[in-house]
Amino acid sequence: MNAKALNLKKVNMFKINPWMKNYWLAILPFGGFMFGRWFDKQETIRMSEFADKSYMYGRKERVEGDYSPWDKYLKQ
């Protein structure tokens, strides 16, 4: 096989847009932040299903007058 037949140094498998090449250091952290924000919101939604379920802590029912987790949001 001829050594000049396939020059691996000139093979470009991934073509990168020149604009992205210059700004990837700004785009990647922002993308990571947005993914983290989305992931945190999904976790908050999942954990909100457990709000005020007193039986998780040994009680079968919530007694009237007890503090509920969302009281601080209702008073605003």
N, C-alpha and C positions, 0 to 999 in steps of 0.2 A: 504494500500500500504506500502510495506516495505521501510524504509528510505534509506537502502543501495542499493536499486534497481537502483536508478538514482542519481549518485553523480555529481551534477552540477559543482563542482569545478574542476573536471577532464575532463569535456566535452570541447573539443577543436573544435569549429565550423569552425575556419579559420586557416588552416595550413599555417604557414609562413616559407618560406625558411630561413634557418639559416644565409645565406649570407645577405639576405635582412634585417633580424632582426638586424644585426650589423651595416649596412650602410644606414639605411633609413633616418637618419638625413642629410646625404650628397646627397642622391638621390632626396628627395622631393624638396628641394630648387632649384636644377638644373632643375628638371621637371617643376617647377613653372616658372622658368626663361624662359625656352624654350617655354612653352605655352604662356607666356606674349609676347615674341618676335614674335611668330607666329600671335597672336591676333593683335599686333601693325602693322605688315606688312599688314594684311588683312584690317585694318582700313585705312592705307596709300593708298592701292589700291582703296578702296572705295572712299576716298576723292579726289583722283587724277582725278576722273571723273568730278569734279567741277572746275578744273584748267582753268583759263582764260575764264570763262564764265561771261563776263562783264554785260550781261543782268540781272544777279542776283543782281547787284548793281545799276540798273537804266539805263544803256546804252544798246542800241540794238546791236551795233557792236563794235569791237575793232578798234580803230583808229591806222593807220600805224605809227610806231615809239614809241608807248606806251611800257612801261615796261611789259614784260610777266613773269610769275612766274618761268619759267624754264630757263631764261636767265643766272642766276648764275651758272647753271650746264653746259650750252653750252660754257661758257668762260673758263672753266678749261682746 
